[in-house]
């Protein structure tokens, strides 16, 4: 999969909401929901922060990268079943 073009974020976000049959919300509201759900299901705060906000300005964070499986495990905690 390729990264999404930032110029199409809103359109793709709306399509994703429709595909998942969830209410269309602003992207910030979707981020808030994502953070709340995955943290409520046990995802590590630092990992979720890295997914949603990138690296902080702290020196150690500039040298630290979470392994891909760790990031995937945090996202899996969303527990949404996409329709086929």
C-alpha positions in Angstrom: 0.0 0.0 0.0 1.2 3.5 -0.8 0.8 6.5 1.5 -2.3 8.6 0.9 -1.9 11.9 -0.9 -2.6 14.6 1.8 -4.7 16.5 -0.8 -7.2 13.7 -0.8 -7.4 13.0 3.0 -10.9 14.4 3.5 -12.4 12.5 0.5 -10.7 9.3 1.5 -11.8 9.7 5.2 -15.4 10.1 4.1 -15.1 7.0 1.9 -13.6 5.0 4.8 -16.5 6.1 7.1 -19.0 5.0 4.5 -17.2 1.7 3.9 -17.1 0.9 7.6 -20.7 2.0 7.9 -19.9 4.5 10.7 -21.1 8.0 11.1 -19.2 10.6 9.1 -17.2 12.7 11.5 -14.4 15.3 11.3 -11.0 13.8 11.1 -10.0 15.1 14.5 -13.0 13.4 16.0 -12.0 10.2 14.4 -8.5 10.6 15.9 -10.0 11.1 19.3 -12.2 8.1 19.0 -9.3 5.9 17.8 -7.1 7.0 20.7 -9.9 6.4 23.2 -10.8 3.0 21.9 -7.3 1.6 21.5 -6.1 3.0 24.8 -9.2 1.6 26.5 -8.3 -1.8 25.0 -4.8 -1.7 26.4 -2.6 -0.1 23.8 0.5 1.6 25.1 0.2 5.4 25.4 3.6 6.1 23.7 2.9 3.8 20.8 -0.5 5.4 20.2 1.1 8.8 20.4 3.7 7.8 17.8 0.9 6.6 15.5 -1.3 9.7 15.8 1.2 12.5 16.3 4.6 11.3 15.2 7.8 11.9 17.2 8.0 14.4 20.0 10.7 17.0 20.3 12.3 15.1 23.2 15.9 14.0 22.2 15.4 10.3 22.9 12.2 10.2 20.8 14.2 11.5 17.8 16.3 8.2 17.9 13.5 5.8 18.9 11.3 4.0 16.4 8.6 1.5 17.4 8.9 -1.8 15.5 6.2 -2.3 12.9 4.6 -5.3 14.7 4.2 -3.1 17.8 2.4 -0.4 15.9 0.2 -3.0 14.2 -0.7 -4.6 17.5 -1.9 -1.2 18.8 -4.0 -0.6 15.7 -5.5 -4.1 16.0 -7.0 -3.0 19.4 -9.5 -0.9 17.5 -11.5 -4.1 16.9 -13.6 -2.8 14.0 -14.8 -5.4 11.5 -14.8 -4.0 8.0 -17.6 -5.3 5.7 -16.4 -7.4 2.8 
